[in-house]
Amino acid sequence: MKYHKALQIIRAATGISQQELSEKAGISKSLLSRIESGERSLSDKNKKIIANTLRLPESLINLLAQESTKLSKKEIANIGFNLVKIMHEPHSSQIPTR
């Protein structure tokens, strides 16, 4: 699973910076950076925290982390963007603070 790519896609789609996500999720920016670069793996605990912070289902993170040879990076990014957009349409685009 490529959770580092999933986080990059989700952050790009939601427009949240690493700094903002780290502050709202209570996870260090250094750790988020290392996860997104692929240097560290995303723990189940931190995946749950990030999903809750962004008000997204963990299954979306899992879906975007799937390794697929059938979809291009652009297609995966478009899917992620559209899924996040759908998830947030009925709600404010503001992400609550912890």
Secondary structure, DSSP 8 states (H G I E B T S, - for coil): --HHHHHHHHHHHHT--HHHHHHHHT--HHHHHHHHTTSS---HHHHHHHHHHHT--HHHHHHHH---SSS-HHHHHHHHHHHHHHHHTTS-S-----
